[in-house]
Amino acid sequence: MSFLAAAASDGLVPQMVQVMGALCVLAGFTAAQVGMLSTESWSYLLLNLAGSAILTVLAGLDRQYGFLLLEAVWALVSAWGLLRLARSQATATAAE
C-alpha cells in the first residue's frame, strides 16, 4: 500500500511517520540540552535535518503552511550547519 493510500484509508502510517520525524528533532534537542551532543555535531544536525525534512513533506502534503514554513526553514538551517561543518573539517584536513 502506498503512503498516500494509507493516508486516505486510516491515517495510521502518516501519523507514525510524523511521530518518527518529531522524535528525531526531539532526540537531538534533548541530547543537546543534557550535554550529550553539541549543537554543532554531525549527530545533532543530522537528527534535525532528518526530522524536519520528514515534517516538511508531511506539512506540504496537508497544506499546513505555517508548519511547512517552520519545518522547511529548520531543515534548511540544519543543512547549512552540516555544510559548514563539512567545510570546516575539509579545511582542517587540508591544513594537516
N, C-alpha and C positions, 0 to 999 in steps of 0.2 A: 504494500500500500504506500502510495506517495505521501510526502509530507503534507501537501495541500489537501489530499483526500482524507487523511487522518484529521486534519484541522476541521474539515467540513462535517465529519461523522461524529466525533465525540470530543474533540479538543484536547484530549489527554496528551498526545505526542507534542504538540506545540507548547503546552504548559510544562512538560518535562524538559524540553529544550530551553525554555525561558528560565526555568529554575537552575539548570546547569550553567547558563550564561551568568545569572546573578551570583551563583556560588563561586564562579571564577573571580569575579570582581571582588566579592566579599572576602574570599580567601586571601587575596593579595593585600587588601586593605587591613584585614585583621592581623596578618603576619607582619605587616609594616608597623602597625600600632604597638604590637607586643615586642618589637625588636628582632623578630626572626628574619625579616627581609628588609633590605634597603629599598627605598623608593626609586633608586637608580640601578637596581639589579635587573638582570635578564629575567629572572623568575617573576618578579613583581610586574614588570612591563608586559611580559607575555601573558600573564593571567589577566591583566587589564585589557589588553588588546583582544584576546580570545573572547572574554565575556562581553565586552562592549560591542564587538563585531556581531556576535550572535544576537544580542539585544537590538542592535541597529536594524538588522534584517527583519526581525520579528516586528519591530515598530513600524517599519516601512510597509510590510505586508498588511498590518492592521490599520494603516493610515493614522497612526498616533504621532502627529507631527512634533509636539513638544518633546516627547520621549525620543523620537527619531533624532531631533537636533541634539539633545543631551548625549545620547549614546554615540552618535556619529562624531561629535567633537571629542568625546572621551577616547574613541578608537583612534582618531587622527593624532591626538596628543600622545597617546601611548606609542603609536607607530613612529612618531617623530622622536620620542625618547629612545626607542630601540635603534633608530638610525644614528642618532647622536652617540649612543653607547658604542655601536659598531664602528663608527668613525674614530672615536677616541681610542678604542682598542687597536684599530688598524694603524693609527698614528704611533701609538706606543710600541707596537710590534716593529714597525718600520724604523723606529729610532734605535732599536737594540742592535 
